[in-house]
Amino acid sequence: MSIIGDYKEGMHFFQEKEYARAIEHFEMGLNRGNDSDCALMLGKCFEYGLGVEEDLVIAKDCYKSALIKFGFMHILTAKRFSG
């Protein structure tokens, strides 16, 4: 499955409140590449204890990873289209 597929599958299970299954897909997407969306959703799961034990330290790390990956992708896109 692709990174995008992992995120979409994860969101499907998240919306169905099957958080443990959602986390599996978000982790797969994160392990496959720079997916800020999967990192963001993992952060949300850890922040609120959805499918995992609440852990604000891990949530913070996930959010930080999402921010770094999101920013990195925007830098690459800007460079690609700037010349």
C-alpha positions in Angstrom: 0.0 0.0 0.0 1.2 3.5 -0.7 1.7 6.3 1.9 -1.5 7.9 0.8 -3.3 4.6 1.0 -2.0 4.0 4.5 -3.3 7.5 5.6 -6.7 6.9 3.9 -7.1 3.5 5.5 -6.0 4.9 8.8 -8.6 7.7 8.6 -11.3 5.2 7.7 -10.6 3.2 10.9 -10.2 6.4 12.9 -13.6 7.6 11.8 -15.1 4.2 12.7 -13.4 4.6 16.2 -11.3 1.5 15.5 -8.3 3.4 16.8 -5.8 0.5 17.2 -6.3 -0.4 13.5 -6.0 3.2 12.5 -2.7 3.5 14.4 -1.3 0.5 12.5 -2.0 2.3 9.2 -0.6 5.6 10.4 2.5 3.9 11.6 2.9 2.1 8.3 2.6 5.3 6.4 5.1 7.0 8.6 7.6 4.2 8.2 7.2 4.3 4.4 8.2 8.0 4.0 7.7 11.6 4.9 4.0 11.6 5.7 3.1 14.5 7.9 -0.5 13.5 8.0 0.2 10.1 9.5 2.5 11.7 12.1 -0.2 14.3 13.0 -2.9 11.7 13.5 -0.5 9.5 15.6 0.1 12.6 17.7 -3.7 13.0 18.2 -4.1 9.4 19.2 -1.3 9.7 21.8 -2.5 13.1 23.1 -6.0 11.8 23.7 -5.3 8.2 24.5 -7.2 6.9 21.4 -6.2 3.2 20.9 -3.1 3.7 23.0 -2.3 4.9 26.5 -2.2 8.7 26.7 1.4 9.9 26.4 2.0 13.6 25.9 5.7 13.1 25.3 5.1 10.8 22.4 2.3 13.1 21.1 4.7 16.1 21.2 7.3 14.0 19.3 4.7 13.1 16.6 3.5 16.7 16.2 7.1 17.8 15.9 7.8 15.2 13.3 4.7 16.2 11.4 5.8 19.8 11.5 9.3 19.0 10.3 8.0 16.7 7.5 5.4 19.2 6.4 7.9 22.0 6.2 10.4 19.8 4.4 7.9 18.9 1.7 7.0 22.5 1.2 10.6 23.5 0.8 11.1 20.8 -1.8 7.9 21.9 -3.6 9.0 25.5 -3.6 12.5 24.6 -4.9 11.0 22.5 -7.6 8.7 25.2 -9.0 11.1 28.2 -8.4 13.5 27.4 -11.1 
